[in-house]
Amino acid sequence: MAAKKKTKRARPPERSLRLDAVIYPKDALLKTAEAFAAIAQVAFQRKGSYWQVRLRVLKPKLADRVADEFANHALAAAVCRSIS
């Protein structure tokens, strides 16, 4: 009997962003991470005057657009925060 080959599961695609911490406050990133929970796992940390954001995309079809859309959503959240 032939041995079965183990197939490795492909890791979800990852994307990263570097966002200016003055423009993108932490609460805007938190709100955006919550909004994107169904399509990406989000991790971020402060690196000097920037946020380093890592996105592990759970829906591979969206991988090429997720980083840009995440930044847009976070910017909108920051603007809403500043005018409220």
N, C-alpha and C positions, 0 to 999 in steps of 0.2 A: 504494500500500500504506500502510495506516495505521500510524503509529508506536505501538509498544507503550508503555504506561504503566509506569513503574517503580513497583513497590509497595515501600514501606518496610516493613522488618520492625519490628514493634512491639518496643519495648524492654521487657525484663522489668520487672514491677512492682517498685518499691522501697519499702521500709519503713525506719523508723529508730526507734531506742530511745535513751534516756538512762538509764544504769544507775549506781547508786551504787558507786563503786570500793571502798568499805569492805566492802560486802556481796558484790560480784562481783569476785573477784580475777582477774588476767589469765589465770592457768592455767585457770580455769573457763571463761572466754570462748574460749580456744584449743581446749579439749576440745569445747566446744559447736559451734564453727565447724567442727571436723573432723566431728562427728556430723551436721551439717546440710549437708555439702558436696554431697550429691546433690540438694538442693532449694533451696539459696540460696548465692550468693556473699556472703561476709561480710567486712566491713572495719570496724575499730574503732580509735579513738585516744583517748588520755586527754585530757580537757579539765577541768582543775582537779580537783575531787573526784568527777568523773563519767567514765564511758566513753560516748562517742558511738559508737553501733553502727549501721552501714548494712547493710541486707540487700537484695540484688538477687535476687528470687524467681525461680527457674528453672521452677517449676511454678505457673502463674498461678492454677489452682484453689485453691491453698493460700495465696494472697497475704494474705488477710484474717486468717489464723490464725498465720502464721509468726512474726511478732514476739512475740506472747504465748508461743508454744511455745518460742521461743528463750530468752526470759527465764526460763521455768520450768525448762528444761533446765540453764541456766547456774546457777540458784539451787540445783538439786539437786546439781550438780557441786561447788559451793562448800560445801554442807553436808557432802557425802561427804568432801571434803578436810579439813574442820575436825574431823571425828570419827575420821578414820583415823590 
